[in-house]
């Protein structure tokens, strides 16, 4: 072996050694000096934009309020993607101690058995009164009489309208809890009286809204009481309530007062841009959009309940949003800290501030007594509406969410059916086609999970 | 030093030539082969081969809520996919998209490169403008185009309204959404394609054109008979890259249409991502990955087999 080769061999070994050392060295957790005596509580969340700032304020408030724990918030992207990350990292040292998981992943989280029900902590805690938390939100995240997760950012689907434009054209605003034909009337009048400059209404192609329309009509989508009395084996999207909802939209598309913004996040943004610039007068969306709609809106904002079919009473919609879950792969002390944080997040003052800055609803009844919310209502009386809608709904299995695994797939297929209906396809055919695919997916998923 | 190295190098080269025919390695060669290939083989097996075989394995199973393989399904996942009209439609739309993007990118790129290769005053400005999309990231491009396509405040809508033309629903009409994605992708790819083709066109010897002009060949004839054959290796390279790139298109679709409306832009890669990381169907997503690998391999093979023959290197 020549000397040159020997030298290059040595340097190669050195490089490899350095790389290997580097990998191992960076793998070691770096301890920050400030948190040395506190127990770190890693918190995964999916709040972006202004809601993220508001959430960080909650975390900072908790970290300042005590000296035992330190909550470390980590943004994880969209709700859907976060679920997969949470499930795949469970049991490793990167997994979170507490995490935010959205409404439709509730069944998945319960069945994963990766979490400790918050009920276990509530039972031992004398200071915390769960009765103070809105019942509709509580029932959504409970199973077998146990509170599985702490409801957190909770929204309601509501109907927004441009009150200034309605006033300008002398149109009577829609009533509280309107019917489909009430909305059609306002949309048509707006479109006609504005000389076709303003479209009357839009409904985003968003599975959540389709589910809410069926819920508000009192119709369960999945069998076994929407999954509340057993694992669902069948979903029926092709039902009279869904058909009525889509027919209502089609009627408005045909008469020209409806504008379709499509699906996805860009559709949501386009819709808000259209509404703020007075191009469309009515739209249905989560109450969590209120922040964006009050900040830069030159017009007066009107809000009313989610509409329901004519000739029947509204059943009340279910909540949207997410809850806080405690992972069971962490030590008892860490889990306790996670619970303390969730409890803090639901305290009246924090909830009041949270509602003001995000549009998500304050779930703690006592939050309504806080000055922040009283001031908010004095300035914007319409900000009260989503909370009233939440209080009006009597929890039943129809409006307590669908406990079905694979809701993400179901929602995607619902949206395809909506798109077909919006583009002029046969409504019943589109829905039964979606049913076929959803049920095939449920059958496969139940087989893979060993459910009978 | 020089004196001694030259003969040995020639010697070893001759040896190497001999070995290429016999395919037998002596112990020393084996040692060096292992030494030099070892590190990359190690990395490749950790990051490429293992995931590949793991994907193949998972594709034969159903996966539960936790993403763990539970029920052996043989080729069941493949059968479900290939018998699903949605998946077949997805294949069709991917094919259409890939071919349209490749054809448009290469032809528009060639046109622009040919224009910009003229020696005129201020041509540098145009060269910069045409290649500027190289510096734009996917997310910026998507947001920019979303503003243009916005149904109520978008640029296209404003123009249509001003000219009293019917408004095109770029993102909500299934057919137009496909074109919206194609236009955006072509726009994104154009900068790179343009730059590569421009470089290639400028390196064609001017003497060829001079000789052709003397012969009385028209500009058009010169373009087809001199420029195209001379830059054919680059054209081949650019079309292969664009084809493979557009097969893997993800960012723009995710940001602009999310696969909608009515699945019209739900291409294979995007569908795979959604099935795995939205829906958690890892078994099915793995079979989709295997199918996609086969398709891309097939196209690359076709391209090398047929296109390469016409390329003058």
Interface residues (C-beta under 8 A of the other chain):
Chain A: X9 X16 X80 X81 X83 X84 X87 X88 X90 X108 X111 X112 X114 X199 X205 X259 X260 X261 X262 X263 X264 X265 X266 X267 X269 X270 X273 X274 X277 X279 X280 X405 X406 X408 X409 X412 X415 X416 X419 X420 X422 X423 X437 X441 X444 X445 X447 X448 X449 X450
Chain B: X35 X39 X62 X63 X64 X65 X66 X67 X70 X71 X80 X86 X146 X150 X151 X152 X153 X169 X171 X172 X173 X174 X177 X255 X256 X257 X258 X260 X261 X262 X263 X274 X276 X277 X278 X279 X280 X281 X283
